[in-house]
Amino acid sequence: MTPVRVVIALCLIAPFVAMLWVGSYAKTDPTFIGIPFFYWYQMAWVLISTVLTMIAFKLWQRDQRARRGGER
């Protein structure tokens, strides 16, 4: 497994680990504009997951191009 593929795997696994580890965010404080931590933490991960998935996709494309010898 190449280092690029390890980074891709980490980008895709991180949101699952963050959401499955409920004990880390099952609390109300700190609040953000009146929203309890439990809710805004999960909503933040929606955005973070989007960015991480986009990074993983771009790295995957680059890795595939490099493996094909830069055909495109």
Buried (B, 14 or more C-beta within 10 A) or exposed (E): EEEBEEBBEEBBEBBEEBBEEEEEBEEEEEEEEEEBBBEBBEEBBEEEBEEBEEBBEEBBEEBEEEEEEEEE
